[in-house]
Amino acid sequence: MQVTGSMRSTGSESWRSWAWRFHPNLLVPGRLHFPQLALRRRLGQLSCMSRPALKLRSWPLTVLYYLLPFGALRPLSRVGWRPVSRVALYKSVPTRLLSRAWGRLNQVELPHWLRRPVYSLYIWTFGVNMKEAAVEDLHHYRNLSEFFRRKLKPQARPVCGLHSVISPSDGKILNFGQVKNCEVEQVKGVTYSLESFLGPRISTEDLPFPPATPCGSFRNQLVTREGNELYHCVIYLAPGDYHCFHSPTDWTVSHRRHFPGSLMSVNPGMARWIKELFCHNERVVLTGDWKHGFFSLTAVGATNVGSIRIYFDRDLHTNSPRYSKGSYNDFSFVTHANKEGIPMRKGEHLGEFNLGSTIVLIFEAPKDFNFKLKAGQKIRFGEALGSL
């Protein structure tokens, strides 16, 4: 207060001497203010850091940028700082580690008195229909994992016998239709590459470095009969849905391909936000054939759903601590003793998720195949997807 008073009493010369003493850059035209100059120097130091260190230093500012009221950190943009995109920020979250921690928590046995309140809260939050469960008594389920993987009463899901392809699980239809230009829609308007999703059709044992095949030739490797087309259907399993999945038709499974990857959320909102989300996430691709040619079922993992189990595949282990980005593991069910593979009947138990995720069907069928669906509709295991 005394400095301000002296400035007012002594006039402009005293003000200039005071300003020059404490903030010399204020009086020189074209020069930056001291705070901006300091920020520029700091950003220059950051630019010399390694990429991981730079990301580590940028994240706190980026989180504040998105959390604080609009414009609070706008002055930083004037000195050249740019926040990490929301997608990049989300991808940096250690979802695999969090999912493994969640999996271990699910295995913890709950005290008998705590089971009903915990499960009742889950039922109320996600709208679970326990009247369909084979065991309705909540005290029967020792931990969250057992509750998530609860079985249904036999009559709760009758299997439609009139149509050739049924829904393999409960869920919501995100998208369906004919595969065009080797692109598949994860949601309306957001696509991903068919080859990136399924992986190369040619075994890496035959070609150490498989060439990038053109769209048409990769499609021709899948479509085995002239006049047929490729079709797809994407089913999203919410946390409150029945978490087991079944065989959608009569077919033979000959091959399994496991893609280790991220475990980002696959809810419809996130699927609209992140392009090729299903190609980034961990997934298990089962391929084989049915009466019309090629058939595949892919179980896509998600946050807190690192555990994907295939009942007849004991060698499958998902959400391992270490993996190489872009790698995959192949396993053939065709052996000298079993030259056909694993036969599956329509409606037969196939596998399960630990919480909820996504099922993607990609199959070959004649041109007159018709889906009996509407985008966004709820569907239950055993109900018709389509037929000829």
C-alpha positions in Angstrom: 0.0 0.0 0.0 2.9 2.4 0.8 4.4 1.8 -2.6 1.2 2.5 -4.4 0.7 5.7 -2.5 4.2 6.9 -3.3 3.6 6.1 -7.0 0.5 8.3 -7.0 2.2 11.2 -5.3 5.5 11.3 -7.2 4.0 11.0 -10.7 5.0 9.1 -13.8 8.7 9.2 -13.3 8.5 7.4 -9.9 6.2 4.9 -11.5 8.7 4.2 -14.3 11.6 3.8 -11.9 9.5 1.4 -9.8 8.4 -0.6 -12.8 11.9 -0.7 -14.2 13.3 -2.0 -10.9 10.8 -4.8 -10.5 9.6 -5.6 -14.1 12.0 -4.2 -16.7 10.3 -6.0 -19.6 7.1 -4.1 -19.1 8.6 -0.8 -20.5 10.2 -2.2 -23.6 7.8 -2.4 -26.6 7.4 -5.8 -28.2 9.0 -7.7 -25.2 7.1 -10.4 -23.4 5.9 -10.1 -19.9 8.0 -11.9 -17.3 5.5 -14.8 -16.7 5.3 -15.6 -20.4 9.1 -15.4 -20.8 9.5 -17.8 -17.9 6.9 -20.2 -19.5 8.7 -20.1 -22.8 12.0 -20.9 -21.2 10.3 -23.8 -19.3 8.7 -25.1 -22.5 12.1 -25.0 -24.2 13.5 -27.2 -21.4 10.6 -29.6 -21.8 11.2 -29.9 -25.6 14.7 -31.2 -24.9 13.4 -34.1 -22.7 12.9 -37.6 -23.9 9.4 -38.5 -25.2 8.3 -40.5 -22.1 9.6 -37.8 -19.7 7.8 -35.1 -21.8 4.5 -37.0 -21.6 4.9 -37.5 -17.8 5.5 -33.7 -17.3 2.6 -32.8 -19.7 -0.1 -35.0 -18.1 -0.7 -33.0 -14.9 -1.2 -29.8 -16.9 -3.4 -31.7 -19.4 -5.6 -33.1 -16.6 -6.0 -29.7 -15.1 -6.8 -28.2 -18.5 -9.8 -30.5 -18.9 -10.9 -30.4 -15.3 -10.7 -26.6 -14.5 -13.3 -24.2 -15.8 -13.0 -23.2 -19.4 -10.2 -20.8 -20.2 -8.4 -21.2 -16.8 -5.2 -22.3 -18.5 -5.7 -20.4 -21.8 -2.6 -18.2 -21.2 -0.5 -21.3 -21.6 -1.6 -21.6 -25.3 -0.1 -18.2 -25.9 3.4 -19.5 -25.2 3.1 -22.6 -27.4 1.8 -25.3 -25.0 -0.9 -27.6 -26.3 -2.8 -30.2 -24.2 -2.6 -33.9 -24.9 -5.8 -35.0 -26.7 -8.5 -36.6 -24.7 -8.1 -39.8 -26.7 -4.3 -40.0 -26.1 -4.9 -39.1 -22.4 -7.4 -42.0 -22.1 -5.1 -44.4 -23.9 -2.4 -43.7 -21.4 -4.5 -45.0 -18.5 -3.1 -48.4 -17.4 -6.3 -50.2 -18.0 -4.6 -53.7 -18.1 -3.2 -53.2 -14.7 -6.5 -51.8 -13.3 -8.3 -54.8 -14.8 -6.0 -57.3 -13.2 -6.4 -55.5 -9.9 -10.2 -55.6 -10.4 -10.0 -59.3 -11.2 -8.2 -60.1 -8.0 -10.7 -58.0 -6.0 -13.5 -60.0 -7.6 -12.0 -63.2 -6.3 -12.0 -62.1 -2.7 -14.7 -64.0 -0.7 -17.3 -61.7 0.8 -18.5 -62.2 4.4 -21.9 -63.8 4.5 -23.6 -60.8 6.0 -22.1 -58.4 3.3 -23.2 -60.4 0.2 -26.8 -59.3 0.0 -26.2 -55.5 0.3 -23.3 -55.6 -2.2 -25.1 -57.7 -4.8 -28.4 -55.8 -4.2 -26.6 -52.5 -5.0 -25.2 -54.0 -8.2 -28.6 -55.3 -9.2 -30.2 -51.9 -8.6 -27.5 -50.1 -10.5 -27.5 -52.2 -13.6 -31.0 -53.6 -13.6 -30.2 -57.3 -13.2 -33.1 -59.7 -13.4 -32.3 -62.3 -10.7 -35.5 -64.2 -11.4 -33.8 -65.7 -14.5 -30.8 -66.9 -12.5 -30.4 -70.6 -11.8 -29.7 -69.7 -8.1 -31.7 -66.6 -6.9 -30.3 -66.7 -3.4 -27.6 -63.9 -3.2 -25.9 -65.6 -0.3 -24.9 -68.5 -2.6 -22.4 -66.4 -4.5 -19.2 -66.3 -2.5 -17.5 -63.4 -4.5 -18.3 -60.9 -7.2 -16.8 -63.1 -9.9 -19.3 -65.9 -9.2 -22.1 -63.4 -9.2 -21.0 -62.0 -12.6 -20.8 -65.5 -14.1 -24.1 -66.7 -12.8 -25.9 -69.3 -14.8 -29.5 -69.0 -16.0 -32.5 -71.3 -15.7 -32.8 -73.6 -18.7 -36.2 -72.2 -19.7 -35.0 -68.5 -19.4 -33.5 -68.5 -22.9 -35.2 -70.7 -25.4 -33.1 -71.2 -28.6 -34.9 -70.2 -31.8 -34.9 -73.2 -34.2 -36.4 -71.4 -37.2 -33.4 -69.2 -38.0 -29.9 -70.3 -39.0 -28.1 -67.7 -36.8 -29.1 -66.7 -33.3 -27.7 -64.2 -30.8 -24.8 -65.7 -28.9 -25.4 -63.5 -25.9 -27.6 -60.9 -24.2 -26.8 -57.4 -25.2 -27.5 -54.4 -27.5 -27.1 -54.5 -31.3 -24.6 -51.8 -32.1 -24.3 -52.5 -35.9 -25.0 -55.2 -38.5 -25.0 -55.6 -42.2 -22.9 -56.5 -45.2 -19.1 -55.9 -45.0 -18.2 -53.3 -47.6 -14.7 -52.3 -48.8 -13.2 -54.6 -46.1 -14.4 -52.1 -43.5 -16.6 -53.0 -40.6 -18.6 -50.5 -38.6 -18.2 -50.6 -34.8 -20.9 -48.0 -34.5 -22.7 -45.9 -37.0 -20.1 -43.9 -39.1 -17.0 -45.3 -37.3 -15.2 -48.1 -39.1 -12.2 -50.4 -38.7 -10.2 -52.5 -41.0 -11.3 -56.1 -41.3 -7.8 -57.4 -41.8 -6.5 -55.4 -38.7 -9.3 -56.9 -36.7 -9.0 -60.5 -37.7 -5.3 -60.5 -38.6 -3.7 -61.9 -41.7 -5.4 -64.9 -43.2 -2.0 -66.4 -44.2 -0.1 -68.1 -41.3 3.1 -66.5 -40.2 4.7 -69.9 -40.3 4.4 -69.9 -44.1 5.4 -66.3 -44.5 7.7 -64.6 -41.9 6.6 -61.2 -43.1 3.1 -61.4 -44.6 2.6 -58.8 -47.3 -0.2 -56.2 -46.9 -2.9 -57.7 -49.1 -5.2 -55.5 -51.1 -8.8 -55.3 -49.9 -10.2 -57.5 -52.6 -7.6 -60.3 -52.2 -8.1 -60.4 -48.4 -11.8 -60.7 -48.9 -11.3 -63.5 -51.4 -9.3 -65.4 -48.8 -12.4 -65.3 -46.5 -15.2 -65.8 -49.0 -14.9 -69.4 -50.1 -17.9 -69.7 -52.4 -18.8 -67.7 -55.5 -21.8 -65.5 -55.1 -21.5 -65.2 -51.3 -21.0 -62.1 -49.3 -19.5 -61.2 -45.9 -21.8 -60.1 -43.1 -21.1 -58.7 -39.6 -23.0 -58.1 -36.4 -21.7 -56.3 -33.3 -23.4 -57.0 -29.9 -22.5 -55.0 -26.8 -22.8 -56.7 -23.4 -23.6 -54.2 -20.6 -22.4 -54.9 -17.0 -25.9 -56.0 -16.0 -26.3 -58.5 -18.9 -25.8 -62.3 -18.8 -22.0 -62.7 -19.2 -21.8 -66.1 -20.9 -21.8 -66.5 -24.7 -22.9 -69.4 -26.8 -22.5 -70.8 -30.2 -24.6 -68.7 -32.7 -25.1 -71.5 -35.2 -24.0 -75.1 -36.1 -20.3 -74.7 -37.1 -16.8 -76.1 -36.6 -14.1 -74.1 -34.9 -10.7 -74.8 -36.4 -8.5 -71.9 -35.3 -8.0 -69.5 -32.4 -6.1 -66.2 -32.6 -5.4 -64.2 -29.4 -4.5 -60.5 -29.7 -3.1 -59.1 -26.5 -3.9 -55.4 -26.3 -5.4 -52.5 -24.4 -8.5 -52.9 -22.3 -10.4 -49.7 -23.0 -14.1 -49.4 -22.4 -16.2 -50.6 -25.3 -19.5 -48.9 -24.4 -21.2 -47.2 -27.4 -20.1 -43.7 -26.4 -16.5 -44.8 -26.3 -16.8 -46.7 -29.6 -17.9 -43.4 -31.3 -15.0 -41.6 -29.8 -12.0 -43.9 -30.5 -11.5 -45.1 -34.1 -10.6 -48.8 -34.5 -11.3 -49.3 -30.8 -11.9 -53.0 -31.3 -8.5 -53.4 -33.1 -6.7 -51.8 -30.1 -8.4 -53.9 -27.4 -7.5 -57.4 -26.4 -9.6 -60.0 -28.2 -9.9 -63.7 -29.0 -10.9 -64.6 -32.6 -12.4 -68.0 -33.2 -12.6 -68.9 -36.9 -14.0 -72.0 -38.7 -16.7 -72.8 -41.2 -20.4 -73.4 -41.3 -22.7 -74.7 -44.0 -22.3 -71.6 -46.1 -18.5 -71.1 -45.7 -16.4 -68.9 -43.5 -17.6 -68.1 -39.9 -15.9 -66.3 -37.0 -16.8 -65.2 -33.5 -14.6 -62.6 -31.7 -14.8 -61.9 -28.0 -13.5 -58.4 -27.4 -12.1 -57.5 -23.9 -12.8 -54.2 -22.1 -11.9 -52.3 -19.0 -12.2 -54.7 -16.0 -12.9 -57.5 -18.5 -9.4 -58.8 -19.0 -10.6 -62.4 -18.4 -12.0 -64.0 -21.6 -12.6 -67.7 -21.2 -13.2 -70.3 -23.9 -14.5 -73.5 -22.3 -12.8 -75.9 -24.7 -9.5 -74.0 -24.8 -7.4 -74.6 -21.7 -4.3 -73.0 -23.2 -5.8 -69.6 -23.5 -4.6 -67.0 -21.0 -5.7 -63.4 -21.4 -4.6 -60.1 -19.8 -1.0 -61.3 -19.2 1.3 -58.7 -17.6 3.6 -58.5 -20.6 2.8 -58.5 -24.3 4.2 -57.0 -27.5 2.0 -54.4 -29.2 0.6 -55.7 -32.5 1.5 -59.3 -31.7 -0.9 -62.3 -31.7 -0.8 -66.0 -30.7 -2.2 -68.6 -33.0 -3.6 -72.0 -32.0 -5.0 -74.7 -34.3 -7.7 -77.1 -33.1 -7.0 -79.3 -36.2 -4.6 -82.1 -35.3 -3.7 -85.5 -36.7 -6.2 -87.1 -34.3 -8.9 -84.5 -35.0 -8.8 -83.3 -38.6 -12.1 -81.4 -38.4 -11.7 -79.1 -35.4 -14.2 -78.5 -32.6 -17.8 -79.0 -33.6 -20.3 -76.6 -32.0 -24.1 -76.9 -31.9 -26.3 -73.9 -32.0 -26.9 -72.6 -28.5 -24.1 -74.7 -26.9 -22.0 -73.0 -24.2 -18.9 -71.4 -25.7 -17.3 -69.1 -23.2 -17.7 -66.2 -20.8 -16.6 -62.7 -19.8 -15.8 -61.6 -16.3 -18.0 -58.5 -16.5 -19.3 -57.5 -19.9 -17.9 -56.6 -23.3 -18.6 -57.1 -27.0 -19.1 -60.0 -29.4 -18.4 -59.5 -33.1 -19.7 -62.0 -35.7 -18.2 -62.0 -39.2 -19.4 -64.7 -41.5 -20.0 -65.7 -45.1 -23.5 -66.3 -46.4 -25.4 -66.1 -49.7 -26.7 -62.7 -51.0 -30.2 -63.4 -49.9 -29.3 -63.6 -46.2 -31.4 -61.2 -44.1 -31.0 -59.8 -40.6 -34.1 -59.7 -38.4 -32.7 -56.8 -36.4 -32.8 -53.0 -35.7 -29.8 -51.0 -34.7 -29.9 -50.2 -31.0 -32.4 -52.9 -30.1 -31.9 -55.1 -27.0 -31.5 -58.8 -27.7 -31.2 -61.9 -25.6 -29.3 -65.1 -26.2 -31.2 -67.5 -28.4 -33.2 -64.9 -30.3 -32.9 -64.7 -34.1 -30.2 -62.6 -35.8 -31.1 -63.6 -39.3 -31.5 -66.4 -41.9 -31.9 -67.1 -45.6 
